[in-house]
Amino acid sequence: MKLENRKQQIAPLPHFLFRLGRYTLVALLLIAISVLTGTLGYHYFADIGWLDSFHMACMILTGMGPVVEMRSPTAKIFSSLYALYSGVAFLSITAVFFAPIIHRLLHILHVEKDDNG
């Protein structure tokens, strides 16, 4: 997913919207994979129902916190690893989503490093 450099003209609005759509789809795919992984993990390792597993995965992924107490050591280990993953994933997915918007704003404002210093 290549973006234009500072020497190129800003992309036309239809091209930008198409790019924004692609980045949004990638972000949504990453969210879906993350929630699916969490849901499966909580269901199998914590032995909780599908709906509660989905709820727990969504709450952990967004940083809201746990809603079900983990009782077994295996469930606690999975929950800990998923929480660590979720912290990084949430920030990374947010960056993927906002990358084309921030790039366009910076390109419009001509923010570039001065060659003289």
N, C-alpha and C positions, 0 to 999 in steps of 0.2 A: 504494500500500500504506500506508494510513493507520493510525497507532497512536493509542491513546487519550491524551488530555492529562491533566495532573495533577489536573484537577477532575472527571474521569470515574472511575467505578469500574474496578477491574482486570477485564480480560476473563476470562470463565469458561474453565476448562481446555480444554474442547473447541474453543472459538474460538481460544485460544492455540495449540493443537496444529495446527489448520488453518492458521493464520497461519505457524507455524514450517515447515509443509510447503511452503507457497507460497514462502517465502524460500529454503528448501533447494532447491526446483526451479529458482529463478532462479539460485542459486549454481552448481548443477550444469550448467545451460545455459551460463553464462559459462565454466565450466571446459571444457566440451565444445567450445565455439567457440574458446577459446584453444588447446587441444590440437590441434584440427583445423587451425587456422591454422599452428601451429608444424610439425605433421607435413607439411602440404602444402609449406610454405616450405623445410623442410630437404630434402624429397624432390626438389623441383625446383631449388632454388638450390645445394644442396650435393651433389646427385647421389648420395644415399645411399638404401638400400633403405627400403621402407615401415616395416618393424619397427624398424630403427635410427632412422628419422626420428621415429617415435612415441616411442621411448625417449628420444631427445635432447630432444624437445619437453617431455615429462613431467619430465625431470631439470632442464631450464632453468626451467620454470614453477614448480617447487617450490623452486628455489634451490639445488639440489644441485650444479649445475655441469655443464659439457659432458662428453660421453663420446666424441665423435668430433671429430677435428681438422678445422677448416675450411681448405681449401686454396686456393680461388679467392677473389678480392676480392669478388665478388658474394655468395658464401656467408658471408664474414666480415661484410659489411655487414648482411645479413639476420640473422645470428646476433646481432650487436650490438643491432640494433633490437628483435629479439624478446626479448632479455635485458632491455632497458630496459622494454619493455612488460610483461614477466612480473613484474618487481618491483612495478610499480604494480598490475597485475591481481591478483596473489596477495593483496596487502593489501586491495584493494577487495572481492574475493570473500569473504575472511575477514570483513570488516566486514558485508557483506550477510548472511552466514550467521548471525553472532552478534547482529545488531541486535535482533531480537525478544526474544532471551534476556536481553540486557543491559537492554533497555527494561523488560521485566517485572520483573527484579530491582530496578531503580531505582524502579519504580512501587510495588512491594511495600514497599520501605524508605522510601517517601515522600521521596525525595531531591528537593528543590526549592529554588530560590533564596529566601532569606529576604527578605521585603518591607522589613524595617527596616534592612537593610544588608548 
